[in-house]
Amino acid sequence: MSDTFGGVRHVSNHLFQAFTHYDNDFSFSLNIQRTFHKETSFVIVYQRDKMNLQNFTKEQIAETLTYNQLIPALRKGFQEPYTVPLRHHHNYENKPATDSILLLMPAWKSGAYLGVKVVTVSPENGRVNLPSVQGVYLLFDAATGAPLAQMEAKTLTTIRTAAASALASQFLSRKESTSLLMIGTGNMAPALIEAHAAVRPIKEVYVWGRDFEKAKKLVNEMQLPAINIKAVATISPIIKEVDIISCATLSNDALVKGDWLEPGQHLDLVGSFTPTMRETDDIAIKRASVYVDVLEGATKESGDIVIPLQNGTIQKTDIQGDLFDLCANRVIGRQTDEEITLFKSVGHALEDLVAATLVYKKLTTS
């Protein structure tokens, strides 16, 4: 939907031209009141004739959100004046089961779109064959407050998270990077592989998981033209051979050791989202040039950053910058081919809103 829904143009003292915008979801009626004084005044009344709240499924989102469109959209978004309040976090009783968590993640761009991701975390949902994390994304017209669409949140989050890692890789990995080690076999793994391959000429992919059978299953399910993908049973032998290492796990202990890293590598850390979770160790943090998606969130939410800050391995000033800095060219990113770079993401509501807006625009104008 256009940011301008209707308006009036002054043609002459006695001649006015009115125009109204109509689209698939909303229609507006425009009334003009003219007074016969020196100053001509206009009263514009928008009247909602109908409202059609769109519902977009995970299949529609997966088909619509292509990395070649989402990655540049995110890059643009990190340069624009979005408002992103702190995430709302509420525990609520769920007797006799373990307490559940409600998360609210709002963001908006004035005069354009407003969105909020609503997520629940119920740790014991496995007993009733439901995922522990469920959610929905709600998109609104920021100018009028009118609801526009609701979307399945898990797929939206998975794709935008992978796109953010790929956006960072454009700044931080070597342009000629051709090999990738994917650590983790969950929902993020195939998305991260595809996203990194969208920005670098990846030819070789290796997949490691705690369950080797799951790694082999993921390899068999992925369809990647011109890319050789293989499951590996251990991390340490192959990690020295690849250009990019991407991690998306629920590990509380470091899986990537700093002593294993080679000059020129890029390390992409996605999984650690609490202060006690880690995917890499202090040595890796110390050796690398560290970047994050959002400085405020990463320094409070991820053990990969929080723990080294707490034990003095690094200072906050050692973090080179975040995606806002990189996209605005306030920091350079990779500076030498020998540099080891590290990117830690914790997620940001701006990414959700950019992705949801792209889905909405593509599906309502096609």
N, C-alpha and C positions, 0 to 999 in steps of 0.2 A: 504494500500500500504506500502511496506517496505520502510524504510528510505534510503536504499541503492538501487539505480536504476540500477547500472551497475558498472563494475570495471575490473581491470586487475591484474593478479597475476603473478609475476616473478617466473618461474620454473627453468630456467638455463640461461646461457649467450645467447643461441640461440633458446631457446624454451620458448614460452609464451602461457599462457592459458587465453582466454578471455571468459567472461561470461556476459550475459545480462539478466535482469529481465523483464519479461512481466507479465502484469496482465489484468484485465477485462477492464480497463479504458484507459491505455496508453501503447503504445509500443515504444521501442527505438531501433535505429540501432547503432551499435558500430563499429567504425573504428579505427584501430591501425596503426600508422605510426612508422616504425623502422628506425633508422639511424645506419650507420656502423662506429661509433666512439667508443671511450673507454666507453663513457657513452651512454646507450641506453635510448632513450626518447620515451614517449608515448603521443599521442594526441588522446584524447577521445572525440568524437563528438556525442552528443545526438541529434537525429532528431525525432521530434514528427510526427508520421505517422497518428495518429488519436486522437481525443479528444471526449470523451463522458461525458458531464456534467450530473451527476445524479440529479434527482429531487425527494426528499423524502417528502411524504405527512404526515399530522398529524396522520393518521391511522398507517402508517409504524413506525413513531417515537414512538407512544404510545405502539405499540406491541413490539418494539425492546428494549426500555429503561426500563429494569427491575431494581428494587431497589437493588436486591442482587448483581448486577454487577456494577451499577452506583455509589452506596455509596462507595465501596472500591476504585473505580476508582478516585473518587473525593478526597478521603483520600490520595491516591498516588499523585494526581495532586498538592495538597497543599504542597507537599514536594519537588516538582521538579522545575527546573528553567524556569518557564514561564515568558514572558514579557507581562505586561498588562498596556498600557498607560491609561491616564485619559479619561473618557468618553467624547465624543464630543456632545455638546448640541447646537442646532441651532433653533431659532424661525424663521418662515417664514410667510409672508403675505398670506392670503387665502381669500381675499375679495370676496363677502361681508360677509363671515362667520368670525368667530373668528380665530385668527392666529393659525397655527399648529406648531408642534415641530418635528424636526428630531433628532434622537439619533443614534450615531454610537459608537459601543462598540467592539473594536478590542482586540485581544490577539494572541500570537504565542509562539511556542516552536521551538527554532532554529534547523533547519535540519529536522523537523518533519511536523507539521501542523500549519497553520495560519487560523484564522477565524475572521469574523466581523458580529455582529448582527446589522441590519439596521431596525430601528423602527420609525414609524410615529405616532403621537398623534394628532388627529383631533377631538376636543371636540364636534362638532356639527354633527358628522356622523350619529347620530341616526335619523336625518331627512331623510336620504336616506337608512335606514336599513343596515348600516354598523357599525362594531365595531369601537369605538373611537381609539383603539390601534391596529395597524397592523404591521407586520414585516416579515422579512425573514432572515435566517442565511446563510452566504456564507462561504464555507470551501475551503481552498487552500492547495496545496502542498507548504510548506514553502521553500523547497530547490530550486524549479524551478519557483514558482509563478503560477503554472498552477491551474486553477479552477477545483475543484473536485466535489462539490455538492452544491445544494441549498436546504434549508429545511424550512418548516413552523416553524416560530419562537415561536409562542404562546405556543404550546404544549411542545416544547423543553424547554422553560423557566419555565413552570409550573412544569415539572417533575424534572428538575435540582434544582429548588428552594426547593421543598419538600425533595429531597435527601440531600441537604445541611443541612436542619433542622434535618433530621434523623442522619446525620453524627455528628452534634453537640450533639444530644441526647445521642449518644453512649458514649460521654465523660461526659455529664452533668446530665442526668436523672439517677435515681436509677435503677439498673439492673432488679430489681423485679417489676418495674412499670407495672401495669395491667389495669389502667383506664386513659381515655383521654377525656378532654373537648375541643371540636372544636368550636371556636367562629368565625362565618362567614360561609356563604353558597355559596360563589362564586366558580370560577373554581379551586382555590387553595385548597378548603376544602377537597374534596375526595382524592386528591393527598397527602395532609399532613397526613390524617388519614392512608392511605395505607403505607406511608413511615415510620411513627412512629411505625406502627404495624410490619414493616419488621425488626426492631431492638430491640423491646421490646415485652414481652408477653402480648400484649393488649387483654383484654377480654371484657371490657365495654367501649363504646364510647357514649358521649352525644354531641348533636349538637344544638347550639344556633344561631339564626339569628334575625335581626330586624323584619323580616317577618316570623312569625311562620309557615306559610303555606309552605314557601320555605324550611325551616328546615325539615319539615315533608316530603316534596318531595325528598329532598336529601337522607334522611334516607331510603325511599322506593326504591330509585334507586340504592343504594349501595349493592353490593353482597360481603359480608365478612364472609367467613366460620369461625365458632367457635367464632365470635365476636357479642355481643349483642349491637345494636346501637339504640339510642332513641333520639327523639327531645325533647328539654326542652324550656319552655317559658321564664324563667329568669335565669340569671347567678349566682347570689349570693348564692342560696341554695346549688347548686351542686358543686360549685367551691372548696369548702372545702373538698369534698369527693374524688377528683381525684388526680392522681399522676402527670399527665402532662397536661398543658393548652397550646393550640396552637391557635394563633390569626392570621387571615388573612382578614382584613377589610379595608375599606377606611375611617375609623373614624378619626375625628379631635379632639375628646375628649376621655379621658381614659375610657375604658370599664372594665378593670381589676383593681380593687382597691387593693392597697398594704395591707390594713387591712384585706382583705379576705384571704390572702395567709396563708398556713399552712407549718410548717417545713417539709423539704424533697421534696417539690414540684419543678417541673421544668417548667419554663415559656418560651414558644417559640413565638417570635413576628416577624411576617412576613410583615404585611400590611403597616406600616408607611414608606413612601418613600419620604416625603418632610419634611422640618424643622418645619412645622406647624401641622403635623399629629401625633396623639398619640393613642396608644392602652392601655397604662398603665400609672399610675401616679407616682409622685415623691417618694411616700412612698414605692412602690414596687421596684423602682430602688435603693432606699437607703437600703432596707432590703436584697436585693439579691446580690449574686456574679454575676457580669455582664460580659458577653462575647459577642463578635460580630463576624460576618463573616470576615469582612475586616476593620481594625481599621480606616484607612483613610476615607473610604466611610461612615461608620456608624456615625462618629463624625461630619460629614458635612451634611448628607442627611436626617437623620431620627429624627423627633421631640422627639421620645422616648429617644434618647441620647442627641440631641442638646439642648433641653430645660432644662433638669437637669444640663447640663454643664454650660449653660448660667446663670441659677439662683443660682448656687453654691451648689446644692444638692449633686453633685459628682464632682470630678476632673477627668481629663483624666487618671491619674495614678490609679484611682479606677477601671478602666476597666481591668479585669484580663488577657485578651488576646483575640486573634482571632483564626480563623481556621488554619492559618499558624502556630501559636504557639502551638495549641493543637495537630495538626497532626505531628509536629516535636518534640513533647514531651518537649517543652520548658516550658510549664505550665502543671499542673496536671489535671485540671478540677475539678469535684466534689471531695471533700475531706472527707465529713461526710454525714451520712444518714439524719441528721437534717438540713443541709444547703439548702437554697432556691437558685436555680440557674436560670439565665435568659440569653437567647440567642436572640440577635437582628440581623436579616439579612437584607441587602439592595441589595444583588445580586452582582455578580462579573463576569467579562468576562471570567475568567479562568474556571468557572463552565460551561459556555456555550460551550467553546472549548472542554473540556473533554467530555461533553455529545455528542456533534456533532461528535467528533472523534469516539466515541464508536458506534454511529449509523452507520457511514460510514463504519467502519471496519466490523461490523456484517452483514450489508446488501450487501456488495460487496464481501464477502468471503463465504457467505452461498450458 
